[in-house]
């Protein structure tokens, strides 16, 4: 299947690279990323636990954004999209 805009959940960063390379018509890829940090579990934490889990999750997403910038062409825009939840990354191709 070829599309121009795709919103997908992935749990392996290599999958993102594969999608970008093989979906030749793709213009924008929105990624909901979870590599084991279950964002839904944040709802069941105390305030202090929530803050620590959220901080860890944000660091993971920030690291993934940097990793993608390092592994994709510099012409691609890779951002943690503020229009979606904290674990959504946008790649503009």
C-alpha positions in Angstrom: 0.0 0.0 0.0 1.3 3.4 -0.9 0.0 6.6 0.7 1.1 10.2 1.2 0.2 10.5 4.9 0.5 7.7 7.4 -0.2 7.6 11.1 1.2 4.4 12.6 2.2 2.9 15.9 5.6 1.3 16.1 7.8 -0.2 18.8 11.0 -0.6 16.9 13.0 2.4 15.5 14.4 0.4 12.6 10.8 0.0 11.4 10.5 3.7 11.0 13.6 3.8 8.7 12.2 0.9 6.7 8.9 2.7 6.2 10.5 5.9 5.0 12.8 4.1 2.6 10.2 1.8 1.0 7.1 4.0 0.9 8.2 6.2 -2.0 5.0 8.3 -2.1 5.1 9.1 1.5 5.2 12.9 2.4 4.4 12.8 6.1 4.8 10.0 8.7 3.2 10.4 12.1 4.6 7.8 14.5 3.1 6.8 17.8 6.2 5.2 19.4 6.3 2.8 22.3 9.4 0.6 22.9 8.1 -0.8 26.2 7.1 2.4 28.1 3.4 1.9 28.3 2.0 5.5 28.3 -1.4 4.2 29.5 0.2 3.1 32.8 1.1 6.7 33.6 -2.6 7.2 34.5 -2.3 4.7 37.4 0.6 6.4 39.1 0.9 8.7 42.1 1.8 12.3 41.2 5.5 11.7 42.0 5.6 8.4 40.1 3.8 10.0 37.2 6.3 12.9 37.0 9.2 10.5 37.0 7.6 8.2 34.4 6.7 11.1 32.2 10.2 12.5 32.4 11.7 9.2 31.4 9.2 8.8 28.6 10.0 12.3 27.3 13.7 11.6 27.4 13.1 8.4 25.3 11.2 10.4 22.7 13.8 13.1 22.6 16.5 10.5 22.1 14.5 8.9 19.3 14.0 12.2 17.5 17.8 12.8 17.6 18.4 9.2 16.4 16.1 9.7 13.5 17.7 13.0 12.6 21.1 11.2 12.6 19.8 8.3 10.4 17.6 10.2 7.9 18.5 12.7 5.2 19.0 16.2 6.5 16.2 17.4 4.2 13.6 15.6 6.4 12.0 17.4 9.3 11.8 15.3 12.4 9.9 16.7 15.4 8.0 15.7 18.5 4.7 16.9 17.2 3.0 19.3 19.7 -0.4 18.8 18.1 -0.6 15.2 19.3 0.2 13.4 22.5 3.7 13.4 23.9 4.8 10.2 22.2 4.0 11.2 18.6 6.8 12.1 16.2 6.3 13.7 12.8 8.6 13.1 9.9 8.1 15.5 7.0 9.7 14.2 3.8 
